């Protein structure tokens, strides 16, 4: 399932909750990604993404503990244009992605 968000504020509010946490997350995002938010027209949020390498590493590290992490991640794609459908993404407007 994909969600189409058109501002950094909307993206941050989907990823975290709590006013202090939201402002801190936005600050860190801007520090790490520079002017990327100004270039993004749409953030495509993909919940339930399975990244095999991450899952394998988590199983090795946490498999012997009582600490449980979910087996899926959230992947966020950056698109330079305002879009409403995943099919509208192409080589010209796709800027990349990160996983959380």
Buried (B, 14 or more C-beta within 10 A) or exposed (E): EEBBBBEBEBBBBBBBEEEEEBEEBBEEBBEEBEEBBEEBBBBBBBBEBEBEEBBEEBEEEEEEEEEEEEEBBBBBBBBBEEBEEEEBBEEEBBEEBBEE
